[in-house]
Amino acid sequence: MLKEKYSIEDFSELITIFEENAQKKLKSYVHGNRLFISDADSEVAADFMMRYFKDDTLIIAKFSVAEKRIGTGSQVLNWCVDFAKKENFKKIKIESVLTESMRSFCMKHEFTKDPATENLNWIKSVGSD
């Protein structure tokens, strides 16, 4: 059963991954059913937004890190997969995949295109159906 609400403490390990990558403290908060992690000083250092509902899908709506190509994205995704399994989500969806680098990331991590969204969203099963 999915929790009604999550607190910022539920995401402390994920926030640490982003902060270690950015090498500074980031702004992070939970608002309703959304987690936000961002760099208040820069648009490029870090930007992450995740939504969660009572259904079976954990949604990553924004996803960028300060230092790329050093494994941080994979660390973030591994954390999300573990969280999704622990909280009984069945799928993770990455929304609005617009760049070639993000498409490659999705393929590397065994996401599949969602044809219902003209292949803009990518989905990965993480739990039992």
Disulfide bonds with the S-S distance in Angstrom:
none
